[in-house]
Amino acid sequence: MAIEFNQGPRRGGRRSYRPMSEINVTPFVDVMLVLLIIFMVTAPLLTVGVQVDLPKTSAKSIAGKDEPLTVSVNKDGQIYLQETEIQIDALAPRLQAITGSNPNARIFVRGDRDINYGLVMEVMGTINAAGYKKVALITSQKHRSLKQRKKK
């Protein structure tokens, strides 16, 4: 709170003062800007998941209403259900427990581009043998060059 001294008439030799009723918003704006910068820097770091280098493809994206389960195979051959590491023999029972044995649950399989193709097929075969019908492979979008864009 600031004090303003009035230079007007004096009463008994004393200065009269009255409190200012203005709110200083500068510190508030400073704090908000600092918080904005902190959130902008940390937001990209909050993406959680298994680090997988996906192969590139030019296929269209699949649109869906519900959130699919993701099974990932990283470059070391470790299998993850969402972000939890799991052994291949425990994959089917865990999926059935999560989905309630719903054969129409969507399951996406992400495989690193540097791993053995047979391991990805083994994971897909395990999921398929458990009775799941909607199993899809995930890839990242291939960026087309300008020449390819102009042809279309």
N, C-alpha and C positions, 0 to 999 in steps of 0.2 A: 504494500500500500504506500503510495507516495503522499508527501505533504507539500502543499503549496502555500507559500507565504504571501499574504496579501499586502501590497504596499500602500494600501488605502489609509484612512484615518486611524490613528492609534488611540486605544482606550487605556488610559492610565499608564502610558509609556510601554505597553506590551504590544507585541505584534499579534494580530489575529490570524488564525489559519483555518483552513477547511480541507477535509480529505478529498482527494480526487476520486471520482467514481468511474474512471476509465480502466478497462481490463487490458493488461499488456499480454497480447497473444504471441509475441515473438518467441518466447521460450517453448510454448506449446507447438508452434510450427516447426521449430528446430528439432524437437523430439520426434515429431511425426515424420520429418524428412529422414532422420537417422534410422528410424524403424523401417521406413519404406526401403531404404538402401539395404539394410540388413536382410529383409525378407526377399528382396530381389536377388541378392547374392546366394542366399541359402536355399531358395526354392528349387533350383535345378539339382541340388545335392540331395534332395529328399526322395528322389526316385529310387525305390527299393526293388530289388529283384536279383536274379542270377545273371551274371555277366556272360552273355552268349553273343558270339559274332555270327549273326545270321547271314545265310546266303542271299544274294540279290535275285529278284525276279520282277517281271513286268506285269504280273497278274493283278487283277482288281481286288480291292479289299472286300471282305465279307462283312455285311452289316448284320447285327443281331441285337435282340432286346435285352437278353440276360447276360450277366457277367460269366464268361467261360472259365473253366479251370485250366491252368497252364501247367504242363509237364515239360521241364527243361532238361536238356542234356548238355553239360558244359564241355569244354575242350579236354578236360581230364577224364571224361566218361562218367562223371558223377550225375545222378538223376535227382531232380528236385520236383516236388509237388508244391506249386506256388513258390515259396521261398524256403521250404523245409527239405533238407536232404533226406532221401528215402532209398531203400534197397528195392531192386526190381521185383523181388518176390512179395514185398509188402505193398506194392503199388495198387494192385487190383482190390484187395480188401479195404485199403484206405479210401480209394475212390468210391467204393460202394457205401462206405460209412458216411462220406461227405455228401454224396448225392442222394442217399436213401435208395440206392439201387435203381435210379431213374435211367433207363437206357437212352433217353433223348437228351441227356445233359451234354452240353457242348464242351469238348476237351481239345485244347490246342497243344500241339507238340512243337517245341522249339529245340532245334539241334544246332550246335555250333558247326560252322562250315568246315572245320579242320578235323572233325571226328569221323570214325568209321561209320559208313552208311548202315551197316548191319546192326549197330547198336540202336540207332533211331528206329529201324524196322522192328527190332525186338521189343522196344518200348511200345510202339504202335500195335504190334501183335498181342502184347499182354493186355493192353487196354481193350482191343477188339475182342479178345477171348473172354474178357470180363462182361461182355454183352453191350458195350457202348457203341452206338451207331454213328454218332456225330463226332468224328475224330478228324482234325485237320492239321496240316503242317503250317507253321508260321515262317515267313521270310520277310526280309525288309524290301521296300520298294526300290527298284533300280531307277536311277536318275537317267532320263533320256537326254541325249545331246541335242543341241539346237537344230542340227540337220534332220534328226529323226522327228522332231516336233514340227518342222516346216513341211515335211512330206505328208502329214495328215491333214 
